[in-house]
């Protein structure tokens, strides 16, 4: 049980990639703090902090579901305090919660712009800031943020600059934390999928079932996170990882089991040129 007695706080862990990572770590004995807004079922999204907690326990981990909006400082700090009380500390923080709107400048209401900056950037910053005293006490502390390599190709800047800015800023935070916390040490890395992932966002906001069928399951990202979070924080920090590359480095080259449609065409994710 590689993560036995380790505690991971995961934002937005009620569904999709966040839940997949929670279940993967739980299967190796981790305590999982599910910090998310969903306390009642939304039929378009599926899942609540309580249903995710049950799945974590079935997978083999202990679960602590806490309602949390990452935009609210007191709620985030409460999550970290309760994690400490329940499990004795925090070893891993995963910034998974994110808002998306692939709209150009004229089509992005200020309310939507603010939402992306507040959840994606400010929320990630607040999660780490609130967890920092506890991460400093861990012998193997990791921060993992779901954000891409910073790619200045205009094709990723022009069509949806508000969203791009928010995701790149998450990666900049990651690189900054890697430098800031190097000597503690606390690892800080980013992780991004090579292809689109079959999530509620893809199905409801982006390409619907057609794009979902050209995607992989969230488990590929969870498996990559599993390997990253095992690494010594002294030597594995300051990276913007791609899930495929992480798995290849572990000797895994057959990704067919992750495809939603076996053998089907896959669609490259945002911010990756090839």
N, C-alpha and C positions, 0 to 999 in steps of 0.2 A: 504494500500500500504506500505508494510513493509520496502521497500528500497527507498521510495520517498525521493528525495534530496540527495541520496547517489550516489557516483560515483565509478565505478569499471573499472580499466584498466586491460584488458585481452589480454595476448599475444597469438597469433595463434587462434584467435576467428572466423576465417572465416568458419570453418567447425568442425564437430565432437564434442568432449567433450567441447572444448572452446566455440563453438557457442551455444551448448545446455545450458551451464551455463549462457551465455549472455542473451539468450531468457528467461530463468527462472527468472533471476534477473530483466530483463526489464518488465516482466509481473507483478512485484511488484513495478514498478515505478522507477527503477534505471536508472541512466545515464550510458551508456556503451561506453567506449573507446576501439575501435577495433584496436589493434596494431598487424599488420601482414604484410607479404611480398606480398600476392596475390592481385595484382591490375588488372590482366587480368585472364580470365577464363582458367583453365587447365582441359580438359575433363576427365582426370584420377582422379583428385582430387575434382573438383567442388568448386564453391564459390569464392568470392572476398571480400575485405573489404567493398565494396559498396553494394553488394547483402546482406551481413550479416547485414549491417547497416539498410537496408530497412526492413529486418525481425525483427530487434530489435524495430524499430518504430512501426511496425504493432502489435508487442507484447505489446506495451504500454510504452516503454522507449524512452529516447532521445539517439541518437547515434552520435559518433564522429569517423569516420574511418580515420586512419592515417597509411600510408605505413611505415613499420618499420621492419628492420632486427635487431633482438635482439643482434646480434654480434657487432653492430655498436654503439659506445657510444653516438655520437652526435644525432643519430636518436632516441635512447631511451630517452635521456634527452629532446629532442624536444617533444616527446609524452607527457611526464609529464608536461612540460610547457604549452602545448596546452590544456591539460585536466584542468589545473588550470584556464587558461583564459576562457575556455568554460563553466565550471561548478562550479568554485569557490574553488575547492579542490579535493582531492583524499581520499577515504575512504577504498578502497579495491584494492589490487594488486593480480592478479591470474597468476601464472607462469604455463602456459599450453603448450607453444611452446616446441617442443621436436623433436630430430632426433633419429632414431633407426637403428641399424644394428646388427642382431643376429648372429654374426660371431666370430670364434675363433681368436686367436692371429695371426696365419699365414695368415688368410683370411681377415684380417681387414687392408685395406690400411691406411697409416698414415693420408691421407686426410680425410678419413671417421672417424678415431679416433678423429682427431682435430675437425671435425664438431660436433660430439656428445658432446665433452667437451665444445666447444664454445657456442653452443645453449643451451644445457641442464643445464650446471653448470654456466659458465661465464655469459650467458644471464640472468639466474635467479638472479644471484648476482647483475648484472647491473640494472635490473628492480627495485629491491628493493632499491639499493643505490640511484638511481635517484629519486625514489618516496619518499624517507625517509623524506625530509623536509615537504612534504605535508601530509604524514601519521601522522606525529607528531602533526599536527593541528586538526586532526579528533578526535571526542569523541568516535568513535567506529571503530578503525582501524584494518584491518585484512590483513594478507598475507596468501594466500592459494596456495600451490605448488602441482602439480600433480606428486607425487612420492611415492614409496612404503615404507613399514616398512623395516628396514635393517635386512636382513635374511642371515646369514653366512653359511647356508647349501651349501656345495660344488656344489650341482646340479645347483645353480644359479650363481656360480662363474666361474666354468670351461668352460662351453660351449660358453659364450659370455661376457668375463670379461670387455671388453671396454665399452659396453653398460651398463652392471651392475654397473660398477664404476661410470658412469655418473649419473645414476638414484639414487644410494645410496648417492652420493655427494649432490644431490638436497635435499635429506632428512636430511643429516648432516647440510646443510645450514639452513634448517627449524628449527632444534633443536638448532642451534647456535643463530639464530635470536630470538627464544622464550626466551632464557636466556638473550640475549643482550638488548632486548626491553621490558622486563617484567615490568619494573618500569615506562614506559612512560604513559600508556601501549599500545603496539601494539601486537596483537595476531599473532602467526605464527604457522600454521598447515600444514600437508601434507594429501593428500587424494588419495586413490588408489582403483580401482574396484576389487571386488571379482572374477568376471569373465572377460573374454575378452569382449571388447566393439566393436560394429560394426562401425568401422571408415575406412577412406581411407587407413590408414596404415595397418590395418588388411586385407583389401581386396586386396591391391596392393603389399604389402611387406611380409606378413606373411603367412596366410593360405588361401587366396582367399575366394570365396563364401562359401566353406565348413566350414571354421572357423567362418566366419561371421554368418552363420546359427546356430552356437553353442554359440553365443554371446548374450549379452543384448544391448539395445539401449543406446546412450549417456545420455538419460534423467535420468537414475538412478544415475549417478554421479552428474548431475546437481541438482537433488533433495537433495542429500546428502550435496552438497555445500551450498544449500539454507539454510539448518538447521544450519550448522556450522557457517555461516557468520552472523547469528542472535545472536550468543552467545556473552556475555560480554567478551571483550578481557582480562579482569583481571583474568577470571576464565577458559577460554578455549584457551589454548596455549600449544605448545610443544607436540602435539599429531600427530601420524601417523595413521590416520583414514582409515578404510575400509568402502566403501559405504554401504554395507549391515548392518554393525554394527551401523552406524549412524542412518539409517532409523529404525532399530529395537528399538533403544533407544527412538525414537519418536513414538513408538507404531505401526509402519508399518511392517508387517510380510509377506504380500502377495506381492511377487515380479513378479508374473506371467505376469503382463502387460508390463514388460520391456523386455521380451524375444523376440528375432527376430522371432523365430519359437515357437509359443505357445506350451508349454508342451514338447519341445525338450530338448535334452541333452545339458548341458552347460559345457563350458571349463574353468577351473580355469585360472586366469591370472598369469603372471610371478611373481615370488618371493613369492608366497603363497604356502605353503606346503599342505594345505588341505582346 
